[in-house]
Amino acid sequence: MKRRAFLASLAAATAVPRLSWADAGSPAYLAAAQEPSGAHALYGLSATGERLFSQPMPARGHAATAHPTRPEAVAFARRPGTFALVIDCVTGATTARLTPPEGRQFNGHGAYSLDGAVLYTSEVVAEGSAGRIGIWDAARGYARLGEFASNGIGPHEIRRLPGSDDLVIANGGIETDPSDRTPLNLDRMRPNLSYLSPEGAVLEVVELPEMAQNSIRHLALKSDGLVAFAMQWQGDLAEPVPLLGLHRRGGAVVLADPKDSEMFAMKGYAGSVAFAPGGGEVAITSPRGGRIQAYSFEGTPLWSVARADVCGLGPCAEGGFVATDGQGAVMRVRAGVLEPLSAAPLAWDNHLVAL
């Protein structure tokens, strides 16, 4: 009897249809924004910039990460943050609120394991900014399982390598005051790009000692494992430095130098990075410089376009990129030409997260 009851309950459970991202309107992107009232929310956007859903956030957001199979997202507070919201993108409900352990702060980004059972979060020890990667049980209510070192100071974006559970971490190298983000170690920075196993073992490390004040911040990945990393220069702005690097495990770093006419256009700050689908383009944005710059995978500058306060950037399924700005615009960008898709009374935040 017990066996028959168990099999019946198992059959009933497996007969319940599982919700998918199609049930949430098949969003193409996630983005945080500030609303006219001053409130903050996470939005789901279609491929053409249509707002499909929104979920209030208690304070300014930064980036989000999407579960690989179920319509669930985690929205992170702007660093140094103390909350991350797990959002059911079908119902709009907040199903869990994550808080880092005492003495820790979230740093705005996270990534799921390949099967979606584990969430990894970018964190710092508030005093000293030592990097930590938090481990959360996404299969069982997001209980915290533990943490391991990020192999650097001030980790920011964290991504999972395609087809693997290995992680790549952008360790920014900046120690900050835990209360107001004032940099404390600009004269002794050591940013790095670290490849780690899901248990935290160091697999490979990339450093740029000749540009130690170039903080590695944001990441984009191609399906073949090519990593693009965007940097933010903490040195003299009169000194031109590349803000985009490309790397493949086991290979050499490619640094992308802009054209002479664009050398200072980004004002030392790259806010987001993305690969275009197909072809061979990778681009970075600068809200400070009001620029989008695109490069080949060999680091050759291809084109640039001016747009005030542009920062969010993601791949466009029809080719090129989709970008967002602080005035509420969503735009398609191809070959240096901006094409408006939608506009809203919102201030889009730094990132446009492609699903």
Secondary structure as UniProt FT lines:
FT   HELIX           2..15
FT   HELIX           21..24
FT   STRAND          29..34
FT   TURN            36..37
FT   STRAND          40..45
FT   TURN            47..48
FT   STRAND          51..57
FT   STRAND          61..66
FT   STRAND          72..77
FT   STRAND          84..88
FT   TURN            89..91
FT   STRAND          94..98
FT   TURN            102..103
FT   STRAND          104..112
FT   TURN            114..115
FT   STRAND          118..125
FT   TURN            126..128
FT   STRAND          130..137
FT   TURN            138..142
FT   STRAND          143..153
FT   STRAND          155..160
FT   TURN            162..163
FT   STRAND          167..171
FT   TURN            178..180
FT   HELIX           186..188
FT   STRAND          192..196
FT   TURN            198..199
FT   STRAND          202..206
FT   HELIX           209..211
FT   TURN            212..213
FT   STRAND          214..221
FT   TURN            223..224
FT   STRAND          227..233
FT   TURN            237..238
FT   STRAND          244..247
FT   TURN            249..250
FT   STRAND          254..256
FT   HELIX           260..262
FT   TURN            263..268
FT   STRAND          272..275
FT   TURN            279..280
FT   STRAND          281..286
FT   TURN            287..290
FT   STRAND          291..296
FT   TURN            297..298
FT   STRAND          301..306
FT   TURN            308..309
FT   STRAND          310..315
FT   TURN            317..318
FT   STRAND          321..325
FT   TURN            326..327
FT   STRAND          329..334
FT   TURN            335..336
FT   STRAND          337..343
FT   STRAND          347..348
FT   STRAND          353..354
//
